[in-house]
Amino acid sequence: LGENARRDIVLNLEDMGIEVESSHHETAPAQHEVDFKYGEVRTIADRIMSFKMTVRTIAKRHGLHATFMPKPRAEVNGSG
């Protein structure tokens, strides 16, 4: 389920001109990572906002909830 959503996220980001370097499942359950190329600071700031909106929208389409919290659950590994 999450893998299909992540695939859709990557395809949508690429359609938006955001070049994705990699995407993969992380250590914690339901934790995914999408990395995109470095660039000029203002461009990347805009891309981060577009990325978050894209992730939330596509997650919802798949019946999922996306959060960017560093550690949403105490009993599992966090991000960062």
Backbone as CSV, one residue per row, in Angstrom:
resi,resn,N_x,N_y,N_z,CA_x,CA_y,CA_z,C_x,C_y,C_z
1,LEU,0.832,-1.198,0.000,0.000,0.000,0.000,0.873,1.257,0.000
2,GLY,1.795,1.343,0.967,2.676,2.501,1.033,3.615,2.591,-0.151
3,GLU,4.062,1.425,-0.635,4.966,1.407,-1.789,4.278,1.962,-3.034
4,ASN,3.010,1.626,-3.221,2.257,2.159,-4.364,2.082,3.668,-4.249
5,ALA,1.807,4.144,-3.049,1.671,5.589,-2.836,2.997,6.282,-3.108
6,ARG,4.098,5.698,-2.610,5.418,6.299,-2.832,5.742,6.357,-4.326
7,ARG,5.403,5.322,-5.063,5.638,5.308,-6.513,4.850,6.441,-7.182
8,ASP,3.588,6.612,-6.789,2.775,7.703,-7.344,3.353,9.067,-6.979
9,ILE,3.853,9.191,-5.769,4.469,10.453,-5.330,5.659,10.784,-6.215
10,VAL,6.540,9.812,-6.415,7.730,10.039,-7.238,7.340,10.425,-8.664
11,LEU,6.389,9.717,-9.247,5.958,10.032,-10.615,5.378,11.441,-10.706
12,ASN,4.587,11.830,-9.708,4.006,13.182,-9.700,5.078,14.245,-9.523
13,LEU,6.038,14.002,-8.647,7.123,14.962,-8.453,7.907,15.152,-9.746
14,GLU,8.194,14.048,-10.428,8.927,14.147,-11.691,8.112,14.895,-12.741
15,ASP,6.799,14.689,-12.762,5.932,15.443,-13.677,5.977,16.941,-13.377
16,MET,6.236,17.282,-12.107,6.313,18.684,-11.687,7.705,19.275,-11.921
17,GLY,8.633,18.459,-12.428,9.989,18.939,-12.680,10.920,18.805,-11.491
18,ILE,10.508,18.076,-10.471,11.352,17.841,-9.299,12.070,16.514,-9.515
19,GLU,13.396,16.585,-9.661,14.186,15.393,-9.965,14.440,14.584,-8.692
20,VAL,13.917,13.373,-8.659,14.052,12.492,-7.496,15.311,11.651,-7.661
21,GLU,16.187,11.679,-6.636,17.406,10.868,-6.669,17.129,9.436,-6.245
22,SER,16.320,9.264,-5.194,16.012,7.915,-4.707,14.753,7.950,-3.858
23,SER,14.171,6.770,-3.689,13.042,6.612,-2.769,13.086,5.187,-2.253
24,HIS,12.798,5.021,-0.963,12.857,3.690,-0.368,12.107,3.662,0.952
25,HIS,11.867,2.448,1.432,11.246,2.240,2.739,12.319,2.432,3.797
26,GLU,11.962,3.033,4.906,12.896,3.246,6.002,12.744,2.158,7.063
27,THR,13.415,2.321,8.196,13.462,1.316,9.257,12.122,1.095,9.938
28,ALA,11.460,2.154,10.316,10.204,2.036,11.067,9.056,1.610,10.152
29,PRO,8.034,0.969,10.710,6.872,0.587,9.904,6.216,1.825,9.279
30,ALA,5.850,1.717,8.024,5.144,2.775,7.283,5.966,4.051,7.122
31,GLN,7.277,3.963,7.282,8.152,5.125,7.120,8.845,5.038,5.757
32,HIS,8.715,6.098,4.968,9.291,6.123,3.625,10.162,7.359,3.461
33,GLU,11.129,7.258,2.561,12.019,8.384,2.286,12.049,8.651,0.789
34,VAL,11.965,9.923,0.431,12.106,10.358,-0.957,13.157,11.465,-0.946
35,ASP,14.231,11.265,-1.693,15.317,12.247,-1.766,15.317,12.898,-3.134
36,PHE,15.416,14.234,-3.151,15.548,14.906,-4.438,16.823,15.718,-4.468
37,LYS,17.229,16.106,-5.674,18.521,16.751,-5.901,18.647,18.079,-5.160
38,TYR,19.886,18.376,-4.779,20.206,19.667,-4.183,20.068,20.755,-5.235
39,GLY,19.912,21.980,-4.770,19.808,23.098,-5.696,19.874,24.418,-4.956
40,GLU,19.549,25.472,-5.647,19.561,26.817,-5.078,18.517,26.894,-3.964
41,VAL,18.859,27.575,-2.888,18.075,27.524,-1.650,16.605,27.911,-1.846
42,ARG,16.324,28.957,-2.591,14.925,29.361,-2.777,14.148,28.346,-3.609
43,THR,14.806,27.782,-4.591,14.162,26.753,-5.415,13.824,25.542,-4.559
44,ILE,14.764,25.118,-3.733,14.542,23.945,-2.880,13.460,24.232,-1.844
45,ALA,13.422,25.436,-1.295,12.373,25.789,-0.330,10.993,25.642,-0.971
46,ASP,10.849,26.107,-2.202,9.577,25.948,-2.919,9.274,24.478,-3.172
47,ARG,10.307,23.721,-3.533,10.108,22.296,-3.815,9.707,21.523,-2.561
48,ILE,10.238,21.911,-1.425,9.857,21.244,-0.170,8.369,21.443,0.098
49,MET,7.871,22.652,-0.107,6.443,22.904,0.101,5.602,22.118,-0.904
50,SER,6.027,22.090,-2.159,5.315,21.304,-3.178,5.371,19.822,-2.842
51,PHE,6.520,19.360,-2.371,6.692,17.963,-1.977,5.703,17.582,-0.882
52,LYS,5.634,18.385,0.169,4.733,18.076,1.286,3.274,18.045,0.844
53,MET,2.876,18.996,0.024,1.496,19.021,-0.457,1.214,17.799,-1.339
54,THR,2.164,17.443,-2.186,2.014,16.273,-3.056,1.901,15.001,-2.235
55,VAL,2.767,14.844,-1.251,2.745,13.642,-0.405,1.407,13.520,0.317
56,ARG,0.951,14.593,0.927,-0.326,14.537,1.659,-1.499,14.216,0.727
57,THR,-1.513,14.829,-0.444,-2.606,14.612,-1.397,-2.635,13.173,-1.886
58,ILE,-1.494,12.651,-2.270,-1.448,11.287,-2.807,-1.678,10.265,-1.703
59,ALA,-1.162,10.513,-0.518,-1.424,9.596,0.601,-2.926,9.480,0.842
60,LYS,-3.607,10.614,0.836,-5.058,10.612,1.049,-5.775,9.810,-0.035
61,ARG,-5.327,9.949,-1.283,-5.920,9.177,-2.389,-5.793,7.674,-2.158
62,HIS,-4.728,7.278,-1.478,-4.479,5.861,-1.203,-5.070,5.426,0.141
63,GLY,-5.823,6.306,0.784,-6.415,5.973,2.072,-5.414,5.998,3.213
64,LEU,-4.332,6.749,3.042,-3.272,6.840,4.046,-3.206,8.255,4.614
65,HIS,-2.480,8.398,5.703,-2.239,9.711,6.310,-0.737,9.948,6.336
66,ALA,-0.283,11.057,5.786,1.143,11.392,5.776,1.437,12.423,6.853
67,THR,2.503,12.177,7.601,2.968,13.144,8.590,4.466,13.345,8.403
68,PHE,4.940,14.504,8.780,6.363,14.809,8.681,6.968,14.983,10.072
69,MET,6.287,14.422,11.062,6.777,14.479,12.437,8.058,13.653,12.552
70,PRO,9.051,14.108,13.343,10.297,13.356,13.459,10.135,12.020,14.186
71,LYS,9.187,11.930,15.099,8.969,10.686,15.839,7.519,10.641,16.299
72,PRO,6.611,10.211,15.403,5.186,10.241,15.742,4.766,9.220,16.796
73,ARG,5.566,8.163,16.987,5.213,7.140,17.978,6.444,6.828,18.828
74,ALA,6.284,6.845,20.129,7.409,6.653,21.046,8.051,5.278,20.925
75,GLU,7.266,4.263,20.569,7.771,2.890,20.596,8.464,2.435,19.306
76,VAL,8.569,3.296,18.295,9.238,2.919,17.042,10.325,3.936,16.692
77,ASN,11.217,3.544,15.782,12.291,4.440,15.347,11.719,5.721,14.758
78,GLY,12.450,6.800,14.943,12.042,8.084,14.394,12.829,8.435,13.147
79,SER,12.640,9.629,12.667,13.367,10.129,11.499,14.483,11.046,11.971
80,GLY,15.561,11.044,11.215,16.647,11.976,11.512,17.701,11.452,12.415
